[in-house]
Amino acid sequence: MSTPSWLDILIPRFITEDAAANVTYCGHCDLPHPQPVMPMSNVEPGNVFDGIITVRYFNLFGSALFMRWNTAMRPWVNPHDKAKT
């Protein structure tokens, strides 16, 4: 069950959700660093990203504060694509 958007603005709380992510490589360590791009609820049909990560943040008046994400990425699956049988 999801809360209405107007209620998200009024109630400060911690939120955990999945987000689409792209991988960037920094120049000094050559390791992949996933960066969240948008929540999975905003993904449209045909969008393609590198993977999915779990993001946790504190929601205060509709702003995401103190964002943290898990570096373990799951494979990308667009929720709007139909399953191939």
C-alpha positions, 0 to 999 in steps of 0.5 A, spaced: 500 500 500 502 506 498 501 513 501 498 519 497 503 524 495 500 529 499 501 525 506 509 524 504 509 532 505 506 532 512 509 526 515 517 526 516 519 519 516 524 514 513 523 511 506 526 505 503 525 504 496 528 501 489 531 506 484 534 505 477 541 506 477 547 507 472 554 505 473 560 510 473 567 509 474 572 514 477 579 515 475 583 513 481 580 506 483 577 503 476 571 500 481 564 501 478 560 506 483 552 505 482 548 512 482 541 512 483 537 516 477 530 515 479 525 511 483 522 505 480 515 508 480 517 513 475 520 509 470 517 509 463 516 503 458 522 503 454 527 506 459 533 502 460 538 503 466 544 499 468 541 496 474 536 496 480 539 498 487 535 499 494 535 506 497 533 509 504 532 516 505 529 521 510 523 524 507 522 531 510 517 536 507 517 532 500 525 532 500 530 526 500 535 527 506 541 523 508 540 518 502 544 512 503 544 506 498 546 499 497 552 498 492 549 491 490 546 492 484 540 487 481 539 486 474 535 491 470 528 489 469 523 494 466 516 493 470 512 495 464 516 490 459 512 484 458 514 477 460 517 473 455 514 466 454 
